[in-house]
Every structure is written in C-alpha cells, then in structure tokens.
Amino acid sequence: MATVGLATTNPTLLDLAKLTVDGKIIPVIQSLQQRNGFLQSMVWKEGNTDTGHMVASQNALPAVSWVRMNEGVLATKGTTDTYTETTGMLEGLSSVDRKLARLNGNAAAFRAQADDSFLASMANTLESAFFYESTKINPERILGLAARLGSTSGKYGNQIVLADPSPGSGTVSTSIYLIGWGDRSVYGITPRGMPTGLEMEDMGLQRDKDLVTGKIRWMLETSFAWKVGLCVEDYRNVVRIANINTSQLLITGPAPASGSDLVAAMVKAWYQIFDPRSTRLAWYCNRTVGAYLHMQALRGTNSSSLSVLPAPMTGSQGYAGAPITQCMGAPIYITDALLDNEAVVS
C-alpha cells in the first residue's frame, strides 16, 4: 500500500527535536487529555451477538381479572419487543520510522510518548461519543445519550428534565445526566467473545513500500482498537437534565439570581429513576456545573440534597485523596466531554 507524506502522518526530525534535551527524551504533558468521569465509573457487559447486544423489552403486561367461585379465567399473555444495541470500532495506528526512533538511543521511550497521545485521543473520542454520537448520522459509530434523549416529545421524553424551558441561546447550554448503572439497566457493551476495554498491540517492525517511488522504509508500529457500544436496556434508569444556562451559574454567589434552579431539577431527575435502590447511581456534568454544585454544597445551600464527601476517597466514590460532591447520595463525576454550547431541547 502506498504511503502518504511523513510530514502529515508520521513523526519527523522536527518532532524529535522538540522532545529531546541532550539526547534524552523529556516527558510530555498530555495537556489535551480530558477528564473522563464517564469511562472511569461505567459498568461493562459482554454482548450476546457478534456486533452488539440484543435486548428484549416488555411493552404490555398480561391481563388479569376478578372472578367468582366456580368461574373460569381467560388465559392472557404479555407482549415484548426486541432491539439490538450496536457496537462501533474505534482504531488508531502509531507508526514511527525506525531510524528516527534510534536517533536518540532510546526507541522505546520515543514510541511510548507517541503511544500516550493515542491513548488520550481514544479515551477522549469515546467519551464524547457516549454523549453525542448518533448512528442515524454515522451508522458505523454508536448511539449516544443525547441522540436518545433529544426531545421531550420523543419516545422517552419523560426522562428529560428541562432546567430552563427557554434558556435563550444554545451557546450557553449544557446538560447533567443521571445514570443508574447495572447489568439490567445501563451498561457498556463489547461484541461477543471480544475483550473488554482498549486493546493495544505492539506490531513490531513493519516493512512499508511506497508504490509510487518503490522505496522501502521500516516502521515501528503500535495498533490501538476499541470495540464498544452503549446499551440502555431500561430507559427508566437514565435521566437528562437539559437546557442548563451556564451564564446563570454564579460561582461567587449563594445561588443564581435568575435562571435554572439546578438542585431542584436534580431532585426531580432522581425521582424519575424507576428504583434508585436497584442500580448504582451516578451524576455526570462538566467543570462549569461541577464547580457551581461544589460551591453550593460548601455554602450549605440545599444542604438536604447536596454534600461534599471528605478526602481521602477511594474506589467508586472518587479519586484517592480527592473530595467529591454528591447529590441525593449519588456521586457527581466531572466529564470534559459535556459541552457548554448544546442545542436547546424542547
């Protein structure tokens, strides 16, 4: 297969010069890496098909009746629908010229720098997809939450809480999601027989021939692959709080002067979850909303609903040594994938 220009797809001498001092690789801060609270806290399940997971959902209960003594009863049945949640394939390929990798005497360190960038990009892309991708627009990808809960008149519109019915502009609008994780409610999926999580494989030294020039080069390659999807088996266990006007979230004041009553919307969302005791509940918001809620909790505003768990925390409740805000007893996770310029939901 013909190759494309080194300057656009592969590391160059200029890239190497930027990363070395006195012949040694210097660490690179992954400043574009996002905080992926969704990925870090979601649960996973192997799908029951080669491309996803088939779900059966009951849409009508069997009929029952009152009867008298010595009177028979009619046989009835419930009805169910089936649908398939599909998975998408997210891939990346790191390719470094062997001669370039050897220039600084530490080929492994140079490749590791390149691999770290791919890991960050894969995580960022997938977390954004969980919220905003749509198979209606891109059939090869996955169906995110915003596409499922995009309109109050939709099939699952009752699982949308409008923080502000008319926030005025989509340039300052964001959402909070409340998810009840569980193997019969909401979970990530991988195709049947496939490993869960990101696959990273060292492909070693690869011979690459340019079909135009006939020239041969040797490349050190690493392959990245993630076969993944999102299954919402029971829509009663996911709620979107939409139309949050971020311009009204005043961090310096005890409460917003006008606009969304955010905590009230969160309490309403909590009661939209079918059975909070049967799932592992978690909230997801961006930094703008997270900072506002944390400040409200510290000031004691809505203290019956909001609180801050003290550090150190471990496990599912948060990062070791870091406090985490909670609402109605469920932790609030920060995800940089949630935008501040969402379209207004109606």
Secondary structure, 3 states (H helix, E strand, C coil): CCCCCHHHHCCCHHHHHHHEECCEECCCCCCCCCCEHHHHHCCEEECCCCCEEEEEEEEECCCCCCCCCCCCCCCCCCEEEEEEEECEEEEEEEEEEHHHHHCCCCHHHHHHHHHHHHHHHHHHHHHHHHHHCCCCCCCCCCCCHHHHCCCCCCCCHHHEEECCCCCCCHHHEEEEEEEEECCCCEEEEECCCCCCCCEEEEEEEEEEECCCCCCEEEEEEEEEEEEEEEEECCHHHEEEEEEEEHHHCCCCCCCCCCCCCHHHHHHHHHCCCCCHHHCEEEEEECHHHHHHHHHHHHCCCCCCCEEEECCCCCHHHCCCCCCEEEECCEEEEEECCCCCCCCCCC
